[in-house]
Amino acid sequence: MNGKARRTTDYLDHMLEAIHRINGYVTGLDRQTFDTDTRTQDAVIRNLEVIGGSRTEHPAA
């Protein structure tokens, strides 16, 4: 695997990991609970930033 392909795989892995983390944070929460749980909100927002950052840094972006 060349360097560009490896970087692409790394970016996609980061995005997938962030998606899995978000899913883990919100599984079992209803909207009302999420709306009042600022710690979970912060965790979800941070992982959305990771997804956005990986998308922005991706060589094909």
Buried (B, 14 or more C-beta within 10 A) or exposed (E): EEEEEEBBEEBEEBBEBBBEBBEEBBEEEEEEEBEEBEEBBEBBEEBEEBBEBBBEEBEEE
